[in-house]
Amino acid sequence: MAVSRSQAAAAAGPSPRGGGVSMLARGRWRWGLAGASCAILLPLLLLLLCAPPSVAQKKKENLLAEKVEQLMDWSVRRSVIRMNGDKFRRFVKAPPRNYSVVVMFTALQPQRQCSVCRQANEEYQVLANSWRYSSVFSNKLFFSVVDYDEGADVFQQLNMNSAPTFMHFPPKGKPKRADTFDLQRIGFAAEQLAKWIADRTDVHIRVFRPPNYSGTIALALLISLVGGLLYLRRNNLEFIYNKTGWAMASLCVVFAMTSGQMWNHIRGPPYAHKNPQNGQVSYIHGSSQAQFVAESHIILLLNAAITMGMVLLNEAATSKGDVGKRRIICLVGLGLVVFFFSFLLSIFRSKYHGYPYRKCIGPKIQSPFPTLSALDSAALAHHSPAVGRALHIHHVDPRLTRCHLGLEVPMPRACPLLPLHLVILLVTFRAQLKCLPPAAQPSPPSSALSPPS
């Protein structure tokens, strides 16, 4: 059967050239579809990226801006922001927060009688004013104070039982151990607080103190007083060479330095401490690492009384007056030294709880005397026969004569406040007074000795 050309071409299928054109068209169609998809999705993606934040995020940002604005408004009015419990929880503890807050926990009310709180508050005000009026002032750091009578719940929340206390609250996270200022070791000077804040926040504060002319005025008055005195006594300046006056001035300086006045000036301790539970006032600090101002005054008076006693003892031993008067002076001097040194020793014992320090070299020997050990009695009798006679020591054990003073000095139980060297002093002066020559009797007149004419 004959087949036409058109039917044969249809049975053979498409030619190679026509099939290539169809595949190219199909690829172009796919690329066009992908381009159309990108053209639709890209605006949608840009719309999602540039879309306004959610309601919660916007509310959080508004709250943070409101808190910062409120804190800045308070800081402009007052460098240190006073806070109660509600303000502390809202602006310091509650998020969001992108700023640091330094809080001073204190008790400034007069009934609390916290003098160190007032002194620390003065330094804190100096630091806050230096930050407020500096050129780098910003909203990244704020200073606040929480008084115990206005925010007792804050003290309970932080388990805080002492004041003053300085704490740093960082923008994120909870305060660490280093965020609490070591007040006992460093002190509360504004410069030390600024250094601590720089370590915690990288904010460097240059402390500017208000000018204080009290020292200059006092120095000018002193110079004027001395100059006026010298001018009035310009014709008689022998008092400048008065040894007693210079000795008294030197003793005043020594008493002031040995009683801890310089420590008080550096650390600024309170004058005394009143127990809030029972109202008892303590003038002596119970620790050897601190002291009160009243304690330094007490130590100064005790040292002055002991020195006065020693001066009287020296006067009784070196003067050439009446023997009875010298004995009275000696007894008064001994009483001053023994009583006030015993009082000073009792204060030392209350601060250093391990006192008296007992150190024994060799076996202990029972003493026959109630106030001296056997070693001390033998050593005294060996070194001073006059003292031995005064103590009624007629026989000395040869085993004890080889010992020296200081090898065993236990505090006697019968006389707990009487130290050994005071006993030695007492016995020495007793022996010395016994050896004093009697008062010379007035010689009869020559007329009485001559025979009658």
ZAGU-704047 format. One line per field, with one value per residue (C-alpha): residue number from 1; residue in three letters; x, y, z. Coordinates in steps of 0.02 Angstrom, whole numbers, plus 50000, padded with zeros to 5 digits. Example, Ala and Ser with C-alpha at 12.3 -4.5 7.8 and 13.67 -1.06 7.14 Angstrom:
REM residues 2
n [1  2]
res [ALA  SER]
c1 [50615  50684]
c2 [49775  49947]
c3 [50390  50357]
REM end
This chain:
REM residues 453
n [1  2  3  4  5  6  7  8  9  10  11  12  13  14  15  16  17  18  19  20  21  22  23  24  25  26  27  28  29  30  31  32  33  34  35  36  37  38  39  40  41  42  43  44  45  46  47  48  49  50  51  52  53  54  55  56  57  58  59  60  61  62  63  64  65  66  67  68  69  70  71  72  73  74  75  76  77  78  79  80  81  82  83  84  85  86  87  88  89  90  91  92  93  94  95  96  97  98  99  100  101  102  103  104  105  106  107  108  109  110  111  112  113  114  115  116  117  118  119  120  121  122  123  124  125  126  127  128  129  130  131  132  133  134  135  136  137  138  139  140  141  142  143  144  145  146  147  148  149  150  151  152  153  154  155  156  157  158  159  160  161  162  163  164  165  166  167  168  169  170  171  172  173  174  175  176  177  178  179  180  181  182  183  184  185  186  187  188  189  190  191  192  193  194  195  196  197  198  199  200  201  202  203  204  205  206  207  208  209  210  211  212  213  214  215  216  217  218  219  220  221  222  223  224  225  226  227  228  229  230  231  232  233  234  235  236  237  238  239  240  241  242  243  244  245  246  247  248  249  250  251  252  253  254  255  256  257  258  259  260  261  262  263  264  265  266  267  268  269  270  271  272  273  274  275  276  277  278  279  280  281  282  283  284  285  286  287  288  289  290  291  292  293  294  295  296  297  298  299  300  301  302  303  304  305  306  307  308  309  310  311  312  313  314  315  316  317  318  319  320  321  322  323  324  325  326  327  328  329  330  331  332  333  334  335  336  337  338  339  340  341  342  343  344  345  346  347  348  349  350  351  352  353  354  355  356  357  358  359  360  361  362  363  364  365  366  367  368  369  370  371  372  373  374  375  376  377  378  379  380  381  382  383  384  385  386  387  388  389  390  391  392  393  394  395  396  397  398  399  400  401  402  403  404  405  406  407  408  409  410  411  412  413  414  415  416  417  418  419  420  421  422  423  424  425  426  427  428  429  430  431  432  433  434  435  436  437  438  439  440  441  442  443  444  445  446  447  448  449  450  451  452  453]
res [MET  ALA  VAL  SER  ARG  SER  GLN  ALA  ALA  ALA  ALA  ALA  GLY  PRO  SER  PRO  ARG  GLY  GLY  GLY  VAL  SER  MET  LEU  ALA  ARG  GLY  ARG  TRP  ARG  TRP  GLY  LEU  ALA  GLY  ALA  SER  CYS  ALA  ILE  LEU  LEU  PRO  LEU  LEU  LEU  LEU  LEU  LEU  CYS  ALA  PRO  PRO  SER  VAL  ALA  GLN  LYS  LYS  LYS  GLU  ASN  LEU  LEU  ALA  GLU  LYS  VAL  GLU  GLN  LEU  MET  ASP  TRP  SER  VAL  ARG  ARG  SER  VAL  ILE  ARG  MET  ASN  GLY  ASP  LYS  PHE  ARG  ARG  PHE  VAL  LYS  ALA  PRO  PRO  ARG  ASN  TYR  SER  VAL  VAL  VAL  MET  PHE  THR  ALA  LEU  GLN  PRO  GLN  ARG  GLN  CYS  SER  VAL  CYS  ARG  GLN  ALA  ASN  GLU  GLU  TYR  GLN  VAL  LEU  ALA  ASN  SER  TRP  ARG  TYR  SER  SER  VAL  PHE  SER  ASN  LYS  LEU  PHE  PHE  SER  VAL  VAL  ASP  TYR  ASP  GLU  GLY  ALA  ASP  VAL  PHE  GLN  GLN  LEU  ASN  MET  ASN  SER  ALA  PRO  THR  PHE  MET  HIS  PHE  PRO  PRO  LYS  GLY  LYS  PRO  LYS  ARG  ALA  ASP  THR  PHE  ASP  LEU  GLN  ARG  ILE  GLY  PHE  ALA  ALA  GLU  GLN  LEU  ALA  LYS  TRP  ILE  ALA  ASP  ARG  THR  ASP  VAL  HIS  ILE  ARG  VAL  PHE  ARG  PRO  PRO  ASN  TYR  SER  GLY  THR  ILE  ALA  LEU  ALA  LEU  LEU  ILE  SER  LEU  VAL  GLY  GLY  LEU  LEU  TYR  LEU  ARG  ARG  ASN  ASN  LEU  GLU  PHE  ILE  TYR  ASN  LYS  THR  GLY  TRP  ALA  MET  ALA  SER  LEU  CYS  VAL  VAL  PHE  ALA  MET  THR  SER  GLY  GLN  MET  TRP  ASN  HIS  ILE  ARG  GLY  PRO  PRO  TYR  ALA  HIS  LYS  ASN  PRO  GLN  ASN  GLY  GLN  VAL  SER  TYR  ILE  HIS  GLY  SER  SER  GLN  ALA  GLN  PHE  VAL  ALA  GLU  SER  HIS  ILE  ILE  LEU  LEU  LEU  ASN  ALA  ALA  ILE  THR  MET  GLY  MET  VAL  LEU  LEU  ASN  GLU  ALA  ALA  THR  SER  LYS  GLY  ASP  VAL  GLY  LYS  ARG  ARG  ILE  ILE  CYS  LEU  VAL  GLY  LEU  GLY  LEU  VAL  VAL  PHE  PHE  PHE  SER  PHE  LEU  LEU  SER  ILE  PHE  ARG  SER  LYS  TYR  HIS  GLY  TYR  PRO  TYR  ARG  LYS  CYS  ILE  GLY  PRO  LYS  ILE  GLN  SER  PRO  PHE  PRO  THR  LEU  SER  ALA  LEU  ASP  SER  ALA  ALA  LEU  ALA  HIS  HIS  SER  PRO  ALA  VAL  GLY  ARG  ALA  LEU  HIS  ILE  HIS  HIS  VAL  ASP  PRO  ARG  LEU  THR  ARG  CYS  HIS  LEU  GLY  LEU  GLU  VAL  PRO  MET  PRO  ARG  ALA  CYS  PRO  LEU  LEU  PRO  LEU  HIS  LEU  VAL  ILE  LEU  LEU  VAL  THR  PHE  ARG  ALA  GLN  LEU  LYS  CYS  LEU  PRO  PRO  ALA  ALA  GLN  PRO  SER  PRO  PRO  SER  SER  ALA  LEU  SER  PRO  PRO  SER]
c1 [50000  50066  50108  50107  50256  50159  50107  50287  50350  50218  50264  50451  50420  50492  50655  50810  50808  50626  50659  50805  50695  50564  50691  50761  50588  50554  50717  50673  50503  50581  50703  50561  50461  50608  50635  50453  50460  50614  50529  50382  50478  50613  50492  50406  50573  50620  50449  50476  50648  50591  50430  50401  50441  50312  50202  50302  50469  50402  50332  50500  50593  50468  50486  50676  50671  50550  50662  50818  50727  50663  50835  50914  50784  50821  51010  50996  50907  51014  51175  51126  50951  50858  50760  50638  50591  50475  50595  50739  50644  50583  50739  50879  50819  50684  50731  50751  50907  51055  51138  51238  51182  51293  51189  51242  51146  51155  51066  51071  50931  50987  50913  51029  51183  51291  51429  51526  51370  51371  51557  51538  51389  51496  51627  51489  51415  51586  51603  51426  51449  51614  51525  51374  51477  51610  51623  51595  51429  51305  51157  51265  51295  51186  51215  51079  51057  50938  50912  50866  50717  50650  50688  50704  50628  50775  50898  50800  50792  50981  51017  51111  51139  51273  51288  51360  51379  51415  51353  51362  51217  51274  51162  51144  51146  51157  51292  51447  51555  51671  51522  51518  51645  51768  51740  51836  51996  52000  51900  51766  51869  51798  51958  51948  51765  51807  51942  51823  51690  51819  51861  51677  51606  51755  51691  51834  51783  51902  51863  51846  51837  51768  51903  51928  52012  51998  52177  52245  52150  52207  52389  52376  52302  52440  52577  52494  52483  52664  52722  52622  52691  52869  52839  52769  52914  53046  53148  53148  53158  53225  53062  53112  53252  53136  53162  53002  52896  52975  52958  52772  52747  52841  52738  52577  52632  52687  52522  52422  52520  52527  52341  52289  52241  52322  52224  52064  52108  52138  51997  51866  51792  51638  51657  51568  51445  51270  51190  51018  50948  50986  51047  51216  51356  51528  51680  51808  51805  51804  51925  52111  52086  51983  51952  51832  51877  51829  51947  52095  52050  52046  52215  52286  52229  52296  52467  52471  52430  52564  52692  52644  52671  52843  52891  52840  52941  53092  53067  53056  53216  53323  53267  53353  53205  53120  53113  52930  52881  52982  52894  52724  52776  52841  52680  52574  52681  52672  52484  52466  52577  52505  52321  52320  52440  52329  52180  52277  52322  52141  52092  52230  52166  51988  52049  52176  52078  52229  52318  52410  52531  52605  52773  52868  53048  53086  52979  52858  52897  52769  52799  52783  52730  52553  52601  52769  52821  52967  53076  53038  53069  53235  53290  53248  53341  53490  53507  53468  53503  53413  53257  53279  53282  53128  53040  53106  53199  53338  53379  53385  53377  53538  53436  53345  53493  53546  53382  53352  53206  53082  53100  52936  52821  52646  52509  52475  52301  52296  52334  52272  52301  52471  52613  52781  52884  52767  52798  52984  52963  52863  52988  53137  53069  53019  53198  53265  53155  53212  53391  53363  53460  53355  53325  53472  53440  53481  53645  53637  53703  53883  53842  53760  53917  54040  54073  54002  54117]
c2 [50000  50166  50287  50471  50584  50675  50514  50451  50612  50601  50420  50461  50592  50766  50810  50843  51031  51049  50949  51065  51218  51139  51101  51278  51349  51237  51299  51477  51449  51377  51523  51644  51556  51564  51749  51784  51690  51790  51950  51905  51833  51968  52110  51998  51960  52144  52182  52056  52125  52305  52270  52362  52263  52163  52236  52153  52215  52389  52389  52333  52472  52601  52540  52550  52725  52779  52711  52794  52959  52953  52913  53053  53175  53125  53134  53311  53365  53266  53170  53028  52957  52909  52748  52648  52467  52495  52607  52488  52339  52437  52531  52420  52240  52226  52211  52284  52380  52440  52544  52511  52567  52590  52579  52630  52539  52644  52703  52893  52923  53005  52866  52741  52836  52775  52904  52800  52801  52990  52997  52869  52966  53123  53031  52952  53124  53188  53043  53063  53251  53220  53104  53218  53372  53283  53297  53110  53104  52987  52875  52721  52743  52804  52826  52788  52762  52651  52697  52560  52656  52682  52511  52381  52252  52278  52238  52079  52031  52046  51964  52121  52154  52291  52468  52555  52436  52480  52366  52375  52308  52273  52298  52111  51968  51964  52050  51946  51940  52074  52190  52216  52345  52285  52424  52349  52323  52474  52607  52721  52863  52934  52892  52710  52701  52777  52648  52506  52575  52587  52402  52352  52467  52537  52711  52818  52957  53096  53148  53335  53386  53553  53668  53653  53802  53744  53678  53837  53946  53841  53851  54039  54059  53953  54052  54215  54155  54100  54259  54368  54274  54295  54480  54508  54415  54481  54549  54385  54227  54110  54011  53942  53846  53777  53588  53553  53642  53550  53386  53415  53458  53302  53194  53263  53215  53042  53012  53065  52951  52798  52807  52784  52960  52938  52776  52870  53005  52879  52755  52870  52750  52795  52873  52727  52588  52570  52399  52419  52269  52319  52499  52463  52580  52505  52617  52477  52380  52192  52157  52190  52248  52403  52534  52674  52857  52847  52700  52803  52939  52812  52742  52919  52955  52788  52818  52993  52926  52790  52918  53031  52886  52850  53034  53032  52874  52952  53109  53008  52914  53060  53207  53254  53314  53248  53058  53056  53164  53056  52901  52979  53028  52852  52772  52888  52851  52664  52673  52766  52646  52486  52535  52615  52490  52351  52438  52454  52271  52222  52319  52231  52063  52104  52141  52000  51851  51736  51840  51802  51709  51565  51497  51382  51324  51182  51103  51209  51226  51269  51440  51466  51647  51694  51829  51768  51604  51510  51551  51738  51740  51649  51759  51915  51856  51802  51967  52081  52027  52181  52127  51952  52018  52122  51965  51866  51743  51671  51518  51504  51338  51320  51242  51406  51525  51471  51534  51710  51825  51796  51608  51576  51718  51647  51766  51728  51672  51769  51936  51925  52109  52134  52103  52041  52195  52301  52182  52201  52390  52386  52275  52374  52539  52458  52399  52567  52660  52545  52585  52773  52861  52934  53119  53214  53280  53464  53485  53575  53752  53779  53869  53712  53607  53729  53713  53845  53988]
c3 [50000  49955  50099  50072  50119  50252  50336  50336  50413  50549  50587  50595  50732  50748  50668  50777  50747  50800  50964  51015  50999  51113  51254  51247  51265  51413  51501  51469  51545  51704  51725  51700  51835  51958  51923  51953  52118  52175  52123  52236  52386  52398  52438  52564  52650  52653  52724  52865  52906  52908  52998  53165  53326  53415  53551  53692  53626  53603  53779  53848  53759  53818  53998  53988  53915  54050  54189  54118  54096  54275  54345  54245  54308  54489  54460  54393  54551  54674  54641  54758  54730  54889  54868  54970  54946  54797  54703  54736  54666  54514  54461  54527  54534  54399  54214  54086  54134  54030  54167  54325  54497  54650  54808  54983  55119  55276  55434  55445  55567  55732  55839  55755  55817  55673  55660  55533  55422  55421  55381  55242  55173  55160  55056  54952  54916  54862  54740  54670  54646  54557  54435  54415  54367  54264  54076  54051  54145  54060  54094  54114  54301  54444  54630  54756  54942  55042  55224  55345  55413  55237  55163  55300  55182  55063  55203  55242  55059  55040  55211  55263  55448  55447  55384  55291  55143  54961  54821  54632  54529  54350  54196  54169  54291  54479  54584  54615  54769  54700  54678  54867  54925  55058  55182  55327  55230  55114  55204  55130  55056  54895  54800  54852  54801  54632  54604  54648  54529  54389  54414  54407  54272  54174  54219  54283  54402  54450  54628  54658  54840  54896  54966  55153  55234  55414  55417  55340  55463  55612  55554  55531  55705  55780  55694  55748  55928  55935  55849  55969  56120  56059  56027  56201  56280  56163  56308  56403  56296  56427  56426  56256  56341  56475  56473  56568  56438  56293  56388  56415  56231  56178  56296  56224  56048  56107  56198  56045  55928  56041  56081  55899  55847  55676  55649  55692  55568  55428  55460  55538  55667  55771  55942  56027  55987  56054  56049  55969  56064  56243  56221  56302  56247  56215  56223  56195  56032  56059  55917  55901  55721  55762  55894  55941  55963  56147  56166  56105  56229  56371  56319  56313  56492  56555  56476  56550  56724  56712  56655  56799  56919  56847  56861  57045  57075  56995  57098  57258  57218  57163  57269  57432  57532  57686  57697  57748  57602  57485  57548  57517  57340  57312  57371  57264  57112  57143  57162  56997  56903  56977  56962  56791  56713  56778  56698  56536  56543  56570  56412  56317  56380  56323  56147  56132  56195  56199  56331  56446  56332  56432  56382  56497  56473  56589  56726  56825  57011  57142  57218  57406  57378  57326  57201  57130  57054  57129  56979  56993  57180  57163  57019  57116  57270  57165  57073  57220  57399  57464  57371  57439  57616  57582  57518  57669  57556  57663  57560  57371  57283  57179  57039  57014  57022  56849  56775  56713  56719  56578  56556  56644  56685  56715  56770  56954  56998  57161  57075  56894  56851  56931  56806  56863  56825  56932  57077  57046  57045  57206  57297  57234  57298  57460  57485  57432  57555  57695  57653  57656  57795  57933  57938  58011  58185  58213  58307  58474  58480  58517  58678  58745  58712  58788  58974  59084  59117]
REM end
